[in-house]
Structure formats: structure tokens, C-alpha cells
Amino acid sequence: MSNPHAGKDAGLFLLTLSCVPGLGPARIHAIVTRFGCQPDLLRASADVFLEIPAIGRSLAEEIAGFLGNESKRRKAENAARQQYEELERHQASLITIIDPCYPALLREIYDPPPVLFIRGSLSEPEPPSIAVVGTRRASAYGKQATGQLAGELASRGMQIVSGLAYGIDTAAHDAAIRAGGRTIAVLAGSVNHVYTDPKGKIWPKIVEHGALISEEWFGSELLPGKFPKRNRIIAGMTLGALVVESDLKGGSLITASYALEQNREVFAVPGTIYSHNSRGTNRLIQTGQAKAVLETGDVLEELNLSALKIPVMASAQTGTGTIIFSEEERRLLTYLEEGPVHLDALALQTGCEISELLVQLFELELKKAIVQMPGQFFGKNI
């Protein structure tokens, strides 16, 4: 039987090590690969760290100097212990890179996170996973394609991984949940601060049907540089990345580039040549960096997963049950009875501010009650 304290000891060690200037995920991974998670290393000499190929004399002395300074080391150790206190407060858990349930594919990349903070659960055994990503400014076509592809892949037993951003990411998570599948949201910030879903429209469902995960500490500041770091995790823990809509620049193309670097497959949904949302995906296909996806079978065939069967319980969450609408949502739906209505006209008819109206419309889209059409028109779907 495994020692229940071993995981926490490793976590405290890795969190403490993460406080040392100059030690990022790649070098910490190199240390763990060479020595394992040995608390004695926190008092090691520079010569010990010189045994790591990625660490030269200057850095080795800086590491030993930091850890050898009792005040600095204790401050780092206290900070690590405080993170464990936060775990309990937020009903979260922490797994380390040496934990058996750490995502196997993620462990293979150049710079895997030493630890992962988790709200929810990771499935054991680990299912085959695919990243589904795209623009925050998704079109009706993009959302429809995401819903179909992510939903069908989830119903076949694939785990859908995305970044819980507005647009394509959220549509992917929602489709997986409705299909009765599992989904993982990788956050750029800490798992207790879901900044894209402050009202909890979808993240509690993700926790129920998968997990929120992040390498960022509780209380850490959300900075722009953390989004590319997040994207490497999305790509790293999956067999491939499916880009649904993207312009020539954006986070989803960064995810695709990480997937290519990590020798994972890249897929893209082709789109009209007249839409900026399709310029990035079409370019990926044009340059041979991605396989064009027209249906779910294109992904499964490329990944040699065509034999995946639909699980017996796959239809348990398909959304065929009773959908509950708020009074405001029912009122809004009455304005769409006669056909699609433009956003500006809806604002005039309802007397709502555009910002408030968009929130209500987004919630109705999540419930599959309406669809957004080109030109900011909205129509009923049920």
C-alpha cells in the first residue's frame, strides 16, 4: 500500500523548488528525472545540481545559495504549506509529476508542470483526449461545428480538453457535457478564479464531469504570459489539437504550434475564405500543418481510434431532459417566436442593455434554445 504522506511530501518539495529563481518546469523536471523528489536536495551543494545537464555552474551556485539561506528557504517552504491549506479551503487537490495519475502524455513534453492543481477529478484509466480550441469571437458556424464534433467525439469516449475561454472553448466543454462525456478545462490562472465564468454558468458542470486544472498557485496574478504556458498544457495532455475557428494570430494557433512541437496531430475545420475567423484554420490546412476535418471520422481515423465504441451511458446527459428557463429567458424567447431577430432590435424590444442581453443570449445558446446567425441575428432552436 502506498504511503498517504508521500504525495504531499513530493508536492511540498516541488512547490518549494518552484520558488527558486531560475528554476522553471524544464529544469525541475530534469532534477526530478535525475534524483526524484528528495527533501534532502533542499540543502544540497552546488556540485549536486551541477550533475544536471541543463544547469551550469553559475545557476547551480544560485540555487544552492538560495536554498542554503535559511530565511529564504523557510519562506519558500511556508509558501508551499500555505498552498496545501488553500487546497482544503477550495475543495481542490494537487498531483505531482511523479504521481501515477499525472497525465501520461503531459509528462512526456519538454517542460511538464511539476504540479497540477485540480478541482474535480482525473479519470483512471486515462481516456484518449483531444484539444478543441478556437477564437473567442466564434461565429454561428463555428459554434455549430464545435458542438457537433466535440459532442460526437465525447460520445465516443474521447475526453475534450480546452481552455474555458469565451466562444469555441466554452462550446467544446458544453458539447462534451451534453454528450455525457468528460471534459478538462486548463486555466491560465488559479483554479479558484475562473475569470471567464464568474457566475458559474458552466465551470461547476465541468468539475462534475471532469476537472479544472492549472499549474498556477492560489492567489497568483493573472498575466498575459501565462496564456501560452496554459496552451502548452492543453496540447501536451492530448493526442492532437482540433482548431475550429481562428484568425492568423491567436491562442488557438499557439496551441496548434505546441502540438506540432510535441509531435501531436493537428486538425482544422475549413471555413469560408471571406471570414477572418477562418484565415488561420485555412492556412494550417493550406500549408500542410493540419488535416482538414469535415466529420468526426476524420479525427478518429487519423488517431487510429475508429474502433472506439459509443459507451452505454453516453446518452445520459444529451440534454433530452427538462430544460429550465428563468423568467427573463422565457420572456426573451417570446421575441424570437416569429423568426430571427437582430441584436439591436432585441435590445429595443426588451429594453435591455446590449451587455446584459448578450449574457442572456449566451446562456440560451448553452441551453441549445437559440442559435446565433450571421450578422448578429438570433433565432429559436427549439
Secondary structure, DSSP 8 states (H G I E B T S, - for coil): ---TTHHHHHHHHHHHHHTSTT--HHHHHHHHHHH-S-GGGGG--HHHHTTSTT--HHHHHHHHHHHHSHHHHHHHHHHHHHHHHHHHHTT-EEEETTSTTS-HHHHTSSS--SEEEEEE---SS---EEEEE--SS--HHHHHHHHHHHHHHHHTT-EEEE---TTHHHHHHHHHHHTT--EEEE-SS-TT--TT-TT-SSHHHHHHTEEEEESS-TT----TTHHHHHHHHHHHTSSEEEE-S--SSSHHHHHHHHHHHTT-EEEE----TT-GGGHHHHHHHHTTSSEE-SSHHHHHHHTT-TT----TTGGGGSS-S-----HHHHHHHHTTTTS-EEHHHHHHHH---HHHHHHHHHHHHHTTSEEEETTTEEEE--
